[in-house]
Amino acid sequence: MHDFKFRKNELFCENVKVRSIAQKVGTPFYCYSYKTFIDHFQKIQKAFKEVNPTVCFAVKSNSNLAVLKALADKGAGFDIVSGGELKKVLKIKADPQKIAYASVGKTDNEITTALKAGILFFNVESLPELKRIDLIAQKMKKKAPVALRINPDVEAPTHKAITTGTLKNKFGIDLKTAREILTHQEKYPFIKFKGIHIHIGSQITKIDPFVSAIQKMIKFLETLKNLGVTLEYFDVGGGIGIMYYDTPTPTAEEFAKEMVPLLKKTGMKIVLEPGRFISGNSGILVSKVLYLKDNGAKKFLIVDAGMNDLIRPALYNSYHNIVPVKKSSAKRSTMDIVGPICESGDFFAKDRKFPELKNGDLIAIMSAGAYGHVMSSNYNVRPRVPEILVKGKQWEVVRKRETFEDLIKKESIPKFLK
Ligand SMILES: *Cc1c(COP(=O)(O)O)cnc(C)c1O
């Protein structure tokens, strides 16, 4: 599953004692396992090998350059959603022909940069966007490669903030409009229509929604074929869910077993965009206990990480397993594990049975590799925490802790206040 394991009551990341990292870099910090990243990338690749997919890691789930480089070196492509992410993957010399670019609001600048870079395709999310790309491509005397992101209108059982595949969501083009576009390609002379794309949501732990969405697309592709339109690529998106604690989720093979026969039938080139599946269990957030507070009604374990460092519990009410970095024999009781921020939403666990740790003890918030550091902020004037990458016995800081100077360097007092 992952490479964070206890040896003689001490938590290790691969062959490095997590506590020894804390002694060198202080807390809080994110700690990533190289091996877990690569294993999960290869699990997907292997499970779907019959359709020889281009596996494009979703950069938004974890965009550290070291992580991107490690995956690119193993042959990963990238699913990006902004000009910033594009620049990051170009910086690590990713193969542009393995970059798919989605986002409902691409700017002229972003479109131009991506066209220059020669990406695989834009995943286009609306008719106005398509027209805009056509216009920009014309000015650049280029043909823009495009896959239409179709909104298949299927419900995926996940948190409402991360479902994307119904017509109530802002994502993708409805089937009727998509058919209109694809049967009148001559209206967009500077677009090269390469394929279709779907992405129905995130942290989906059931196989059915993927199957129904793919089946819907197969029907759509058949309709298109009858109208004389064939396409090269089918980008199936991401969204495969992971195990956050002890409820088992389907494995990559189990997903593939149902999906591959359908995908094979299309005869198209397949693109997959897993994010969380690759990064989720590859990282932890390590934090130090400050206080154990008992207000008579309830106990609170107050730690030095906050919702600005990991917002998933506050944002999605997500469950994260939490463990003491050194196994503890302290009395266990029911408590909330919370950060220092002035918000009631600043918690990591509610009513959790946990040892009564004391000041200075370390905890690890597990499965924090996806949508962790990338969603962090400076709220409460808190510097963003460092990221550490471990490989075997080696480890390095791959993003330094921000300093107070970093936090204020873009701010200034205006002349009229001086
Ligand atoms: C977020 C996103 C993904 C990755 O989602 P995961 O749930 O992390 O796998 C893939 N494709 C697109 C278009 C996305 O927006």
PDBQT file of the ligand as one rigid body, heavy atoms in Angstrom, charges set to zero:
ROOT
HETATM    1  C1  LIG A 501      -8.306  16.867 -10.671  1.00  0.00    +0.000 C 
HETATM    2  C2  LIG A 501      -8.278  16.243 -12.003  1.00  0.00    +0.000 A 
HETATM    3  C3  LIG A 501      -7.722  14.968 -12.185  1.00  0.00    +0.000 A 
HETATM    4  C4  LIG A 501      -7.182  14.138 -11.047  1.00  0.00    +0.000 C 
HETATM    5  O1  LIG A 501      -8.150  13.774 -10.125  1.00  0.00    +0.000 OA
HETATM    6  P1  LIG A 501      -7.790  12.695  -8.993  1.00  0.00    +0.000 P 
HETATM    7  O2  LIG A 501      -9.040  12.517  -8.248  1.00  0.00    +0.000 OA
HETATM    8  O3  LIG A 501      -6.700  13.286  -8.156  1.00  0.00    +0.000 OA
HETATM    9  O4  LIG A 501      -7.347  11.456  -9.689  1.00  0.00    +0.000 OA
HETATM   10  C5  LIG A 501      -7.675  14.458 -13.463  1.00  0.00    +0.000 A 
HETATM   11  N1  LIG A 501      -8.166  15.153 -14.519  1.00  0.00    +0.000 NA
HETATM   12  C6  LIG A 501      -8.716  16.371 -14.386  1.00  0.00    +0.000 A 
HETATM   13  C7  LIG A 501      -9.216  17.075 -15.580  1.00  0.00    +0.000 C 
HETATM   14  C8  LIG A 501      -8.792  16.958 -13.121  1.00  0.00    +0.000 A 
HETATM   15  O5  LIG A 501      -9.344  18.170 -12.999  1.00  0.00    +0.000 OA
ENDROOT
TORSDOF 0
